[in-house]
Amino acid sequence: EGMPQTLSSTSMFTPCGFSPHLHTSKEDEQGGLIFQDGNLTSASLDALIQHLIPTTDYYPEKAYIFTFLLSSRLFIEPHELLSRVCHKCIEQQRLDDPVLDKARIRKFGPKILQLLTEWTETFPYDFQEERMIGHLKDMIHRIAPCDEAYWKKMNQLLQTLNQKLATLSHGQEGIVKISAAVSDKLVAFKSKPPSIQREILSVCSDPYTLAQQLTHVELERLSHIGPEEFVQAFVHKDPLDGTKSCFSEQKKTSNLEAYVKWFNRLCYLVATEICMPAKKKQRAQVIEFFIDVARECFNIGNFNSLMAIISGMNMSPVSRLKKTWSKVKTAKFFILEHQMDPTGNFYNYRTALRGAAHRSLTAHSNREKIVIPFFSLLIKDIYFLNEGCANRLPNGHVNFEKFLELAKQVGEFITWKQVECPFEQDPNIIHYLHTAPIFTEDGLYLASYESESPENQTEKDRWKSLR
């Protein structure tokens, strides 16, 4: 009952200070939560689960709920966690008693409903599992006799959840279909395609429009990524659980992987569009067009498309086209390249990202809210955070400090992915971006050597072996 009260958190994702006068640096007697300077730093898994469970007069902070639900899956599967939460509630609120204490349950009911709502809203993919829905319904059935309104609440919760899961799986199917169609075409292009091939400029000749459509694709794909995918990508065996890894049957990271594939596709599409035209003047025109698209992506805050375009231009089949590049006004390109320069752990990009994130916080319009991070760097940061410190301390406690940092990085991403795209969608352009055939790496080299013949022996040998 007497859980330590916490100050209410201002925001869902930023870990907020626990009120310091309640805890000194010594271990807190109530359930073994350890605080330092008023912040929860470590605890046993049991103590953390207990801290998640609402009572008649206690409700956990939003920041705590998000952090714990995000990171707990490294130690315990979601269905098992929910089972333990329900079990403890039944015990603590005596929900098994033949006669229920209605007044008491009316105090507890709204709190447990709130917790279940937050869980379904933030981690909907957890509830694709029958067992999760089972625990959810069981809990409501126990408290519902005390208040008619609980039935209504539960139906709302399940309806919202079903809609969300339907939308997400519909989006996933679309992406899967496209990926399948595209990978067949990839192989077809070992050499110059027939002239019926449309090129990007015939589909969209305005760089601003293309940058906006790319932003559409990015936000659409981001919306499918669940916060838990960042953690599940790095699930190792939990050393205290000698038998199995928590997610041994499958790593549930399909949306994250599909998004990385999209980035690679965009790189290759840019390179293909540049290498395809037979005339130097046209190739230079395509390069300049993509430089303008990239610049507009930068202005919008779409750093992922920006990086893909720059990477595509820097692929060696493209960068070797010296005669073509000599026709290009490259000053604009060098400015962009400088922005995305990896030196100093991407110092320039991180500065620009912070600027965009700040703009997003004070935004008056959806357009100003857009922040699409360079995704593989975000994953790398989270990977290093994960590898850099242990999940458990030597005494077996969960290293909660680490997970607050993880929650901060993932939480910021969650905020960004919820932005509604302000630009009108152009189905034609989006279809082209997803389905236009692209060269394989060999195909790119072939097209490149046909456009500007090999300069040195290495290139000549490569061309020969490709032909």
C-alpha positions as CSV (number, residue, x, y, z in Angstrom):
1,E,0.0,0.0,0.0
2,G,2.5,2.7,1.2
3,M,4.4,3.1,-2.1
4,P,6.7,6.1,-2.2
5,Q,4.9,8.9,-3.9
6,T,6.5,10.5,-6.8
7,L,6.2,14.0,-8.2
8,S,4.0,14.1,-11.3
9,S,6.0,14.1,-14.5
10,T,5.7,16.9,-16.9
11,S,6.1,14.7,-20.0
12,M,5.7,11.1,-20.8
13,F,9.2,10.4,-22.0
14,T,11.6,12.5,-20.0
15,P,12.6,10.8,-16.8
16,C,11.6,13.2,-14.1
17,G,13.2,13.6,-10.7
18,F,11.7,11.7,-7.8
19,S,11.2,14.0,-4.9
20,P,14.5,13.9,-3.1
21,H,13.4,14.4,0.5
22,L,11.7,11.0,0.4
23,H,14.9,9.1,-0.3
24,T,18.5,9.5,0.7
25,S,21.1,7.6,-1.2
26,K,20.7,4.6,1.0
27,E,18.5,1.7,-0.3
28,D,14.8,2.4,0.1
29,E,13.3,-0.1,2.5
30,Q,10.1,-0.3,0.5
31,G,10.7,-3.1,-1.9
32,G,14.3,-2.5,-2.6
33,L,14.2,0.5,-5.0
34,I,17.5,2.3,-4.9
35,F,17.6,6.1,-5.4
36,Q,20.4,8.5,-5.9
37,D,19.9,12.2,-5.8
38,G,16.2,11.5,-6.0
39,N,16.5,9.4,-9.2
40,L,15.7,5.7,-9.3
41,T,19.0,4.0,-10.3
42,S,18.5,0.3,-9.7
43,A,16.2,-2.3,-8.2
44,S,15.3,-5.9,-8.4
45,L,12.9,-6.9,-11.2
46,D,10.2,-7.7,-8.6
47,A,10.6,-4.3,-7.0
48,L,10.2,-2.6,-10.4
49,I,7.1,-4.6,-11.2
50,Q,5.6,-3.7,-7.8
51,H,6.4,0.0,-8.5
52,L,4.4,-0.3,-11.8
53,I,1.2,-1.5,-10.0
54,P,-1.4,1.1,-9.0
55,T,-3.1,1.0,-5.7
56,T,-6.1,2.9,-4.3
57,D,-3.9,5.9,-3.6
58,Y,-0.8,5.4,-5.8
59,Y,-0.2,5.7,-9.6
60,P,3.2,5.4,-11.2
61,E,4.7,8.3,-13.2
62,K,4.1,8.3,-16.9
63,A,7.9,8.4,-17.5
64,Y,8.4,5.4,-15.3
65,I,5.7,3.4,-17.0
66,F,7.2,4.1,-20.5
67,T,10.7,3.3,-19.3
68,F,9.8,0.1,-17.6
69,L,7.5,-1.2,-20.3
70,L,10.2,-0.5,-22.9
71,S,13.1,-2.1,-21.1
72,S,11.4,-4.9,-19.1
73,R,11.2,-7.0,-22.2
74,L,14.9,-7.6,-21.9
75,F,14.1,-9.6,-18.8
76,I,10.6,-10.9,-19.1
77,E,8.1,-11.3,-22.0
78,P,5.2,-8.9,-22.0
79,H,2.5,-11.5,-21.5
80,E,4.4,-12.8,-18.5
81,L,4.7,-9.3,-17.1
82,L,1.1,-8.5,-17.6
83,S,0.2,-11.8,-16.0
84,R,2.2,-10.9,-12.9
85,V,0.8,-7.4,-12.7
86,C,-2.8,-8.8,-12.8
87,H,-2.0,-11.5,-10.3
88,K,-0.5,-8.9,-7.8
89,C,-3.6,-6.7,-8.3
90,I,-5.9,-9.5,-7.6
91,E,-3.9,-10.3,-4.4
92,Q,-3.5,-6.7,-3.2
93,Q,-7.1,-5.6,-4.0
94,R,-8.6,-9.0,-2.8
95,L,-10.4,-9.4,-6.1
96,D,-10.9,-13.1,-5.4
97,D,-13.0,-12.4,-2.4
98,P,-16.6,-13.7,-2.7
99,V,-17.9,-10.3,-1.7
100,L,-15.9,-7.4,-3.2
101,D,-15.2,-4.2,-1.3
102,K,-16.9,-1.9,-3.8
103,A,-15.8,1.4,-2.4
104,R,-12.2,0.3,-2.4
105,I,-12.4,-1.0,-6.0
106,R,-14.0,2.2,-7.3
107,K,-10.8,3.9,-6.1
108,F,-8.5,1.3,-7.7
109,G,-10.5,0.7,-10.9
110,P,-9.8,3.9,-12.8
111,K,-6.1,3.5,-12.1
112,I,-5.7,0.0,-13.4
113,L,-7.8,1.0,-16.4
114,Q,-5.5,3.9,-17.0
115,L,-2.4,1.7,-16.8
116,L,-3.8,-0.8,-19.3
117,T,-4.8,2.0,-21.6
118,E,-1.3,3.5,-21.6
119,W,0.2,0.1,-22.3
120,T,-2.1,-0.5,-25.3
121,E,-1.5,2.9,-26.7
122,T,2.2,3.0,-26.5
123,F,3.0,-0.7,-27.2
124,P,0.1,-1.9,-29.3
125,Y,2.2,-4.7,-30.9
126,D,2.4,-6.4,-27.5
127,F,-1.3,-7.1,-27.8
128,Q,-1.1,-9.0,-31.0
129,E,-0.9,-12.0,-28.7
130,E,-4.0,-13.7,-27.5
131,R,-2.6,-14.2,-24.0
132,M,-2.3,-10.4,-23.5
133,I,-5.9,-9.8,-24.4
134,G,-6.9,-12.7,-22.1
135,H,-5.2,-11.0,-19.1
136,L,-6.8,-7.7,-20.0
137,K,-10.3,-9.1,-20.2
138,D,-9.9,-11.1,-17.0
139,M,-8.9,-8.0,-15.1
140,I,-11.9,-6.0,-16.3
141,H,-14.3,-8.9,-15.6
142,R,-13.2,-8.8,-12.0
143,I,-13.7,-5.1,-11.4
144,A,-16.6,-4.5,-13.7
145,P,-19.3,-5.7,-11.2
146,C,-18.4,-2.7,-9.0
147,D,-19.1,-0.1,-11.7
148,E,-21.1,-0.2,-15.0
149,A,-18.8,2.4,-16.5
150,Y,-15.8,-0.1,-16.5
151,W,-17.5,-2.2,-19.2
152,K,-17.8,0.8,-21.5
153,K,-14.2,1.8,-20.8
154,M,-13.0,-1.7,-21.6
155,N,-14.9,-1.8,-24.9
156,Q,-13.5,1.5,-25.9
157,L,-10.0,0.3,-25.1
158,L,-10.4,-2.9,-27.1
159,Q,-11.9,-1.0,-30.1
160,T,-9.2,1.6,-30.2
161,L,-6.6,-1.2,-29.9
162,N,-8.2,-3.2,-32.7
163,Q,-8.3,-0.2,-35.0
164,K,-4.7,0.6,-34.3
165,L,-3.5,-3.0,-34.9
166,A,-5.6,-3.2,-38.1
167,T,-4.1,0.1,-39.4
168,L,-0.6,-1.1,-38.5
169,S,-0.9,-4.5,-40.1
170,H,-2.5,-3.0,-43.2
171,G,0.5,-0.7,-43.6
172,Q,2.8,-3.6,-43.1
173,E,1.1,-5.7,-45.8
174,G,1.5,-2.8,-48.2
175,I,5.1,-2.5,-47.5
176,V,5.7,-6.3,-47.8
177,K,3.9,-6.3,-51.2
178,I,6.0,-3.5,-52.5
179,S,9.2,-5.1,-51.2
180,A,8.4,-8.3,-53.0
181,A,7.6,-6.6,-56.3
182,V,10.8,-4.5,-56.0
183,S,13.2,-7.3,-55.3
184,D,12.2,-9.1,-58.5
185,K,12.9,-6.1,-60.5
186,L,16.3,-5.5,-58.9
187,V,17.7,-8.6,-60.6
188,A,16.4,-7.8,-64.0
189,F,18.7,-4.8,-64.4
190,K,22.2,-6.1,-65.0
191,S,22.7,-3.8,-68.0
192,K,21.2,-0.7,-69.6
193,P,17.4,-1.0,-69.4
194,P,15.2,-0.6,-72.6
195,S,14.3,2.9,-73.4
196,I,10.7,2.5,-72.2
197,Q,12.1,3.0,-68.7
198,R,10.6,6.2,-67.3
199,E,13.0,8.4,-65.4
200,I,12.4,10.5,-62.3
201,L,12.3,13.8,-64.2
202,S,9.3,12.7,-66.3
203,V,7.4,11.7,-63.2
204,C,8.3,14.7,-61.1
205,S,10.5,17.6,-62.3
206,D,10.0,19.8,-59.2
207,P,12.6,19.2,-56.5
208,Y,10.3,20.7,-53.8
209,T,7.5,18.3,-54.7
210,L,9.8,15.3,-54.6
211,A,11.3,16.2,-51.2
212,Q,7.7,16.5,-49.9
213,Q,6.7,13.1,-51.3
214,L,9.9,11.5,-49.9
215,T,8.8,13.0,-46.5
216,H,5.4,11.3,-47.0
217,V,7.1,7.9,-47.5
218,E,9.4,8.4,-44.5
219,L,6.6,9.4,-42.1
220,E,4.4,6.6,-43.3
221,R,7.1,4.0,-42.7
222,L,8.1,5.5,-39.4
223,S,4.6,5.3,-38.1
224,H,4.7,1.5,-38.2
225,I,7.8,1.2,-36.0
226,G,7.0,0.2,-32.4
227,P,9.3,1.7,-29.7
228,E,10.0,-1.9,-28.5
229,E,11.7,-2.8,-31.8
230,F,14.7,-0.8,-30.7
231,V,15.1,-2.9,-27.7
232,Q,14.2,-6.2,-29.3
233,A,16.8,-5.7,-31.9
234,F,19.4,-6.1,-29.2
235,V,17.9,-8.9,-27.1
236,H,20.7,-11.1,-25.8
237,K,20.2,-14.0,-23.4
238,D,19.5,-12.7,-20.0
239,P,22.4,-14.2,-17.9
240,L,20.1,-14.8,-14.9
241,D,17.7,-16.9,-17.1
242,G,20.0,-19.7,-18.2
243,T,17.5,-21.4,-20.5
244,K,16.3,-19.1,-23.2
245,S,16.5,-15.7,-24.7
246,C,13.4,-13.7,-24.0
247,F,12.4,-13.5,-27.7
248,S,14.0,-16.6,-28.9
249,E,11.1,-17.5,-31.3
250,Q,11.5,-14.4,-33.4
251,K,12.9,-10.9,-33.1
252,K,9.9,-8.7,-33.6
253,T,11.8,-6.0,-35.6
254,S,10.2,-6.3,-39.1
255,N,9.2,-2.6,-39.4
256,L,12.6,-1.5,-38.4
257,E,14.3,-3.7,-41.0
258,A,11.8,-2.6,-43.7
259,Y,12.7,1.0,-43.0
260,V,16.4,0.3,-43.3
261,K,15.7,-1.4,-46.7
262,W,13.8,1.7,-47.8
263,F,16.9,3.8,-47.1
264,N,19.1,1.4,-49.2
265,R,16.5,1.5,-52.0
266,L,16.6,5.2,-52.1
267,C,20.4,5.3,-52.3
268,Y,20.3,2.9,-55.3
269,L,17.4,4.7,-57.0
270,V,19.4,8.0,-56.9
271,A,22.5,6.3,-58.3
272,T,20.4,4.5,-61.0
273,E,18.7,7.7,-62.1
274,I,22.1,9.4,-62.5
275,C,23.9,6.6,-64.3
276,M,21.0,5.8,-66.7
277,P,21.0,8.8,-69.2
278,A,23.3,8.3,-72.2
279,K,24.1,12.0,-72.4
280,K,26.5,13.8,-70.1
281,K,24.3,16.9,-70.0
282,Q,21.3,14.9,-68.9
283,R,23.3,13.1,-66.2
284,A,24.5,16.5,-64.9
285,Q,20.9,17.7,-64.9
286,V,19.7,14.7,-62.8
287,I,22.6,15.3,-60.3
288,E,21.6,19.0,-59.9
289,F,18.0,18.0,-59.5
290,F,18.8,15.6,-56.7
291,I,21.1,18.3,-55.0
292,D,18.0,20.5,-54.9
293,V,15.8,17.7,-53.6
294,A,18.4,17.0,-50.9
295,R,18.5,20.7,-49.9
296,E,14.8,20.8,-49.6
297,C,14.8,17.6,-47.4
298,F,17.3,19.4,-45.2
299,N,15.0,22.4,-44.9
300,I,12.0,20.2,-44.1
301,G,13.9,18.3,-41.4
302,N,13.9,15.0,-43.4
303,F,17.5,13.9,-42.6
304,N,17.0,10.3,-43.6
305,S,16.1,11.0,-47.2
306,L,18.8,13.6,-47.3
307,M,21.4,11.1,-46.2
308,A,20.2,8.5,-48.7
309,I,20.5,11.0,-51.6
310,I,24.0,12.0,-50.6
311,S,25.0,8.3,-50.1
312,G,23.6,7.5,-53.6
313,M,25.6,10.3,-55.1
314,N,28.8,9.2,-53.3
315,M,28.6,5.6,-54.6
316,S,31.7,5.0,-56.7
317,P,29.8,4.3,-60.0
318,V,28.4,7.9,-59.6
319,S,31.4,9.7,-58.1
320,R,33.8,8.3,-60.8
321,L,31.8,10.2,-63.6
322,K,34.3,13.1,-63.7
323,K,33.2,14.6,-67.0
324,T,29.6,14.6,-65.8
325,W,30.5,16.2,-62.4
326,S,32.5,18.9,-64.2
327,K,29.2,20.2,-65.7
328,V,27.6,20.4,-62.2
329,K,27.5,23.5,-60.0
330,T,28.9,21.5,-57.0
331,A,29.0,24.3,-54.4
332,K,25.5,23.4,-53.1
333,F,26.4,19.7,-53.0
334,F,29.5,20.4,-50.8
335,I,27.5,22.4,-48.3
336,L,25.1,19.4,-47.9
337,E,27.9,16.9,-47.7
338,H,29.5,19.0,-45.0
339,Q,26.2,18.9,-43.1
340,M,26.2,15.1,-43.1
341,D,30.0,14.7,-42.7
342,P,30.7,11.8,-40.3
343,T,33.7,13.6,-38.7
344,G,33.5,14.1,-34.9
345,N,30.8,11.4,-34.7
346,F,28.5,13.4,-37.1
347,Y,29.0,16.6,-35.2
348,N,27.4,18.9,-37.8
349,Y,24.4,16.6,-38.4
350,R,23.8,16.3,-34.7
351,T,23.8,20.0,-34.3
352,A,21.3,20.4,-37.2
353,L,19.2,17.6,-35.7
354,R,19.1,19.4,-32.3
355,G,18.0,22.6,-34.1
356,A,15.2,20.7,-35.9
357,A,14.1,19.1,-32.6
358,H,14.0,22.5,-30.9
359,R,12.0,24.0,-33.8
360,S,9.7,21.0,-33.5
361,L,9.0,21.7,-29.8
362,T,8.0,25.3,-30.4
363,A,6.2,24.6,-33.7
364,H,3.0,26.3,-34.7
365,S,2.3,24.1,-37.8
366,N,2.8,20.4,-38.7
367,R,5.4,21.5,-41.2
368,E,7.6,22.9,-38.5
369,K,7.2,19.8,-36.4
370,I,8.9,17.4,-38.9
371,V,12.0,15.7,-37.6
372,I,13.1,12.6,-39.4
373,P,16.4,11.5,-38.0
374,F,19.2,9.8,-40.0
375,F,17.9,6.4,-39.0
376,S,20.8,4.0,-39.1
377,L,22.8,6.5,-36.9
378,L,19.9,6.5,-34.4
379,I,20.0,2.7,-34.3
380,K,23.8,2.8,-33.9
381,D,23.5,5.2,-30.9
382,I,21.0,3.0,-29.2
383,Y,23.2,0.0,-30.0
384,F,26.2,1.6,-28.4
385,L,24.2,2.7,-25.4
386,N,23.0,-0.9,-25.0
387,E,26.5,-2.5,-25.5
388,G,28.2,0.1,-23.4
389,C,26.7,-0.8,-20.1
390,A,25.2,-3.9,-18.5
391,N,21.5,-4.5,-18.1
392,R,22.1,-5.9,-14.7
393,L,24.4,-4.9,-11.9
394,P,26.7,-7.4,-10.2
395,N,24.1,-7.9,-7.4
396,G,21.5,-9.0,-10.0
397,H,19.6,-5.7,-9.8
398,V,18.2,-4.1,-13.0
399,N,20.4,-1.2,-14.1
400,F,17.5,1.3,-14.3
401,E,19.8,4.3,-15.0
402,K,20.7,2.8,-18.3
403,F,17.1,2.4,-19.2
404,L,16.2,6.0,-18.4
405,E,18.7,7.0,-21.0
406,L,17.4,4.5,-23.5
407,A,13.8,5.7,-22.9
408,K,14.9,9.3,-23.5
409,Q,16.3,8.4,-26.9
410,V,13.5,6.2,-28.0
411,G,10.9,8.5,-26.5
412,E,12.1,11.4,-28.6
413,F,11.8,9.3,-31.7
414,I,8.2,8.3,-30.7
415,T,7.3,12.0,-30.6
416,W,8.7,12.6,-34.0
417,K,7.1,9.6,-35.7
418,Q,3.6,10.8,-34.6
419,V,3.7,14.0,-36.8
420,E,1.0,14.1,-39.4
421,C,2.5,14.8,-42.8
422,P,1.3,18.3,-43.9
423,F,2.0,17.8,-47.6
424,E,-0.6,16.5,-50.1
425,Q,0.2,13.0,-51.3
426,D,0.9,12.4,-55.0
427,P,0.2,8.6,-55.5
428,N,2.0,8.7,-58.9
429,I,5.3,9.9,-57.5
430,I,5.1,7.6,-54.4
431,H,4.4,4.6,-56.6
432,Y,7.4,5.5,-58.7
433,L,9.6,5.8,-55.6
434,H,8.6,2.3,-54.5
435,T,8.5,0.5,-57.8
436,A,10.9,2.1,-60.3
437,P,13.4,-0.6,-61.2
438,I,16.9,0.0,-59.9
439,F,20.3,-1.4,-60.9
440,T,22.2,-3.9,-58.8
441,E,25.7,-2.7,-57.9
442,D,27.1,-4.5,-61.0
443,G,24.4,-2.9,-63.1
444,L,25.5,0.5,-61.8
445,Y,29.1,-0.1,-62.7
446,L,28.2,-1.3,-66.2
447,A,26.0,1.8,-66.8
448,S,28.8,4.0,-65.4
449,Y,31.5,2.5,-67.6
450,E,29.3,2.8,-70.7
451,S,28.7,6.5,-69.9
452,E,32.3,7.3,-69.2
453,S,34.8,4.6,-70.2
454,P,37.2,3.1,-67.7
455,E,40.1,5.3,-66.6
456,N,42.7,2.8,-65.3
457,Q,43.5,-0.9,-65.4
458,T,41.5,-1.8,-62.4
459,E,38.4,-0.3,-64.0
460,K,39.1,-1.9,-67.3
461,D,39.5,-5.4,-65.7
462,R,36.3,-4.8,-63.8
463,W,34.4,-3.8,-66.9
464,K,35.6,-6.8,-68.8
465,S,34.6,-9.2,-66.1
466,L,31.2,-7.6,-65.8
467,R,30.6,-7.9,-69.5
